[in-house]
Every structure is written in structure tokens, then in C-alpha cells.
Amino acid sequence: MAKEFSAGAVVYITIRNKRHYLLLRYPPSPRTNRAYWDLPKGHIEEGEKEADTIKREVREETGLKHLHFIPGFREEIVYYFRADGKTVRKRVTFYLAESKHRHVRTSHEHIGYVWIPYEEGLEHLKWANAKTLLKKANNLLSKKGGRSRQENPKRRNKNV
């Protein structure tokens, strides 16, 4: 069985004191037959660390350059799909990251994006595992007091 390894992020921004999450619109494909919303992610290149993949993929897919990873969030999902008549096992590791920039420039791989509040994000996401990731990310941020990095300087995150 073929194996693939990817990394991605649940990216959020605070707009008018409310968290909004970044979802990307993926075009129809032979596997999906219609467009769908999902989180940014991509293949880990040889010798690349997860955090480096996430920074590169988010930058390539959205133009966002400065992410602040939130400690305590590293989640993996595993799923299977068929490609070229073979079953592929894919593992994707996700981090939680804050952006301070709203402007997104999507790559040729996507047909749109949205910064969306949590509840609406759950409704937009197609895949159950993506909804679970969003729930876990939102729960972690809520436990931290729901504050962004600037609102609570004692919890400053290192620029990554």
C-alpha cells in the first residue's frame, strides 16, 4: 500500500474580538465530484520538518507569511483513498496557528477562501475529520481564555 505524509494548519484570526477560521475552497476532482471547503495542507517534502511544511504550504496556498503556532495542539488524521488503481494511506499532521493578516491570495489549487466564525465553519466543512480538528482547535483556544496573543502578553507565542 502506498503511503503519503502531509501537514497542515487550522489557521485563525481575531476580527472584532471574535475568532474566524480560514477555510479554502477546493475545486471538484475525480475523487470528490464537486467543490468543497477544507483546511490548508500539503505534502511533506523529503527532509522537511512538519512546522516547515506548514509554513511553506500555508504561504503557497494563501500568501500568509507570518504564523504563530499555538502550543499544545498537534493532531493527526489518517484516511485512505484510491489513486491510479491503488489504495493510498495518507497521514496529515495539523498544528493550530494564528495569523495577524486577513488578506489571502489563493493559489491555482483553490477557487476561493473565507475567514469564518466557528459555528459556520463547522457547517461549511465537508469532511468529518476536518470538523473534529476545528472543534479541538476551538476548544483549546476557549480553554486558554479565548484571547488572542496580543490580548494576553503572558502567553506570547514565538514567531515561527
KAPEQUI-V65827 format. One record per residue. N is the residue number from 1. RES is the residue in one letter. SS is DSSP state (A for helix, B for strand, O for the rest). OMEGA is omega in degrees with one decimal (none if undefined). D_LAST is the distance of its C-alpha to the last C-alpha in whole Angstrom. Layout:
n=[N	N]
res=[RES	RES]
ss=[SS	SS]
omega=[OMEGA	OMEGA]
d_last=[D_LAST	D_LAST]
This chain:
n=[1	2	3	4	5	6	7	8	9	10	11	12	13	14	15	16	17	18	19	20	21	22	23	24	25	26	27	28	29	30	31	32	33	34	35	36	37	38	39	40	41	42	43	44	45	46	47	48	49	50	51	52	53	54	55	56	57	58	59	60	61	62	63	64	65	66	67	68	69	70	71	72	73	74	75	76	77	78	79	80	81	82	83	84	85	86	87	88	89	90	91	92	93	94	95	96	97	98	99	100	101	102	103	104	105	106	107	108	109	110	111	112	113	114	115	116	117	118	119	120	121	122	123	124	125	126	127	128	129	130	131	132	133	134	135	136	137	138	139	140	141	142	143	144	145	146	147	148	149	150	151	152	153	154	155	156	157	158	159	160]
res=[M	A	K	E	F	S	A	G	A	V	V	Y	I	T	I	R	N	K	R	H	Y	L	L	L	R	Y	P	P	S	P	R	T	N	R	A	Y	W	D	L	P	K	G	H	I	E	E	G	E	K	E	A	D	T	I	K	R	E	V	R	E	E	T	G	L	K	H	L	H	F	I	P	G	F	R	E	E	I	V	Y	Y	F	R	A	D	G	K	T	V	R	K	R	V	T	F	Y	L	A	E	S	K	H	R	H	V	R	T	S	H	E	H	I	G	Y	V	W	I	P	Y	E	E	G	L	E	H	L	K	W	A	N	A	K	T	L	L	K	K	A	N	N	L	L	S	K	K	G	G	R	S	R	Q	E	N	P	K	R	R	N	K	N	V]
ss=[O	B	B	B	B	B	B	B	B	B	B	B	B	B	B	O	O	B	B	B	B	B	B	B	B	B	O	O	O	O	O	O	O	O	O	B	B	B	O	B	B	B	B	O	O	O	O	O	O	A	A	A	A	A	A	A	A	A	A	A	A	A	O	O	O	O	B	B	B	B	B	B	B	B	B	B	B	B	B	B	B	B	B	O	O	B	B	B	B	B	B	B	B	B	B	B	B	B	B	O	O	O	O	O	O	O	O	O	O	B	B	B	B	B	B	B	B	A	A	A	A	A	A	A	B	O	O	A	A	A	A	A	A	A	A	A	A	A	A	A	A	A	A	O	O	O	O	O	O	O	O	O	A	A	A	O	O	O	O	O]
omega=[177.3	179.2	175.5	179.1	-179.9	175.8	-178.7	-176.4	163.6	-175.4	178.0	176.3	176.8	179.3	-178.3	177.2	178.0	178.6	173.5	-177.1	-178.5	172.9	177.4	178.9	179.5	-178.3	175.7	176.8	177.5	179.7	-172.1	179.7	175.9	-179.5	-180.0	178.4	178.1	-179.9	177.5	179.3	177.0	-176.0	172.9	179.1	-177.5	178.4	-176.3	175.0	-178.5	-177.4	178.4	176.8	-178.0	179.1	-179.1	-177.2	178.8	177.9	-178.6	-174.3	-173.4	-174.8	179.5	-173.9	-172.4	177.2	175.4	-179.9	179.5	-179.6	174.7	179.2	172.3	-175.6	177.0	170.3	177.1	174.4	-177.2	174.2	179.8	176.3	-179.6	177.2	-179.0	174.0	-179.7	174.1	-177.6	174.9	179.4	177.2	-179.0	171.5	174.4	-175.7	176.2	174.1	175.0	-176.6	-178.4	-173.4	179.5	174.9	-175.4	178.0	177.6	-178.7	-173.2	-178.8	177.1	177.3	174.8	165.4	-168.2	175.8	-174.1	-174.7	179.0	177.2	177.8	179.7	-177.5	-174.3	-177.9	-169.8	179.8	-178.5	176.7	177.4	178.2	177.5	179.8	178.2	-179.5	179.3	-179.5	177.8	179.3	179.7	178.5	178.0	178.7	177.8	177.4	-177.6	173.7	-176.6	-177.5	-176.5	-178.8	-173.9	178.0	-180.0	-179.5	177.2	178.0	173.9	177.3	none]
d_last=[34	32	28	25	21	19	15	14	13	15	13	15	16	18	21	24	23	23	20	20	19	18	21	22	25	26	30	33	33	36	34	33	36	35	31	29	26	23	19	17	17	18	19	17	18	20	18	15	13	12	8	9	12	10	8	11	14	12	12	16	17	16	15	12	10	7	6	6	7	10	12	15	15	15	18	20	23	26	28	31	32	35	34	37	39	37	35	31	29	26	23	20	17	15	12	12	10	10	11	13	15	18	19	19	20	21	22	25	24	25	27	26	23	23	21	24	24	24	28	28	25	27	30	28	27	29	28	29	26	23	25	25	21	21	23	21	18	21	22	19	18	22	22	20	22	21	19	16	14	16	19	18	17	18	15	12	9	6	4	0]
